[in-house]
Amino acid sequence: MFKRYRLRDYDFKLVFLILALSAIGVIAIGSAEESLQTRQLAGVVAGAFLMIVISFFDYTWILRLNWLMYVGNLVLLVAVWQFGEESKGATRWLKIGGLQFQPSETAKILLILFFAQFIMKHRKKLNTVGIIASCVAMFAVPWVLVYKQPDLSTSIVLLAMFCVIMFSGGVSLKLVFAVLAVAIPAVALVISLALQPDNDLLTDNQRNRILAFVNPQEYETTFAYQQLNSVTAIASGQLEGKGYKNNEITSVKNGNFLSEAQTDFIFSVIGEEFGFKGSVLVIVLLFCIALECISVARKAKDVAGMVIAASMGGLVAFQGFFNIGVATFILPTTGLTLPFVSYGLTSLLSLFSGMGFVLNVRLQAKKSKQ
């Protein structure tokens, strides 16, 4: 379970990037919803401790429990379906004792670990129809459970993450292009059908969010309201920002025009109070974390390590892109948190845990490539 590692192999750069981004999150949440700042800080401290502890566990030993992870993940998602706590029309939270958490967040990490081991075991047959079909089928079960919560945003991130898992695992590029050739027009057709009023592919709320993105003027007082205010907040920050916890009456945040400012629209708070410079800093940190994970993946000693590191980098990149895309109105509203920045202890602890495995992959990297 434990190995002897060299201190110089520890990825202190990745730890610094994660803690720097998390610190920005704690500061921003203190402005968005001051009552939650202490809890977020406690989450960062607990998450950092968990990350460091996990980083010294041999990931190859932990991956032997991959089927237990998969079944446990399904049990939690089914439990949400049967006994979950409903909020704002969605059932995504599970309460056990006094602890409430969101299993769809832990599912991201558990699926990465499961497929890392599965692909490692079947790497020589990965490009066969049987193995690919098995991967798709095993991914489809938890994906449907997440989608039906309903949680369209997380299900989209899971799809993107699955693509990274398969690509980093060694799926043939010919197969990738063949799938894209079929998938792109198919997705366009599904979206077109989903936007029709007489179908149940999307909920009314999801359909209206997409229509509001396409035609914001028609929905400016309803479904486009949040994003229009978000863009106003970011633009008003200009280069330097209005200042942390400013008391300007022109502040969009101070006027309570930003809903879910501590989660979905935390980037809007950063843009308004810290301006273009603060916004760019967040984007650069997210990009550097994703890039560092890819660097670790390239040095991994085996396919499993490569899948873990690349998938965690992809998760941070895709989820960060979707959150910022919503805040800047280049994507429809999704309801995704900004990694390491938004309030949400389940998301925060899950991400820190995943990064702990990336750090261990780096500790066991091929020495010839260091």
PyMOL commands that set and color helices and strands:
alter all, ss='L'
color gray80, all
select helices_A, chain A and resi 7-9+12-32+34-55+59-83+103-121+123-125+129-147+152-169+173-194+204-214+225-237+266-299+303-327+345-363+367-369
alter helices_A, ss='H'
color red, helices_A
select strands_A, chain A and resi 85-87+90-96+99-101
alter strands_A, ss='S'
color yellow, strands_A
deselect
rebuild
show_as cartoon
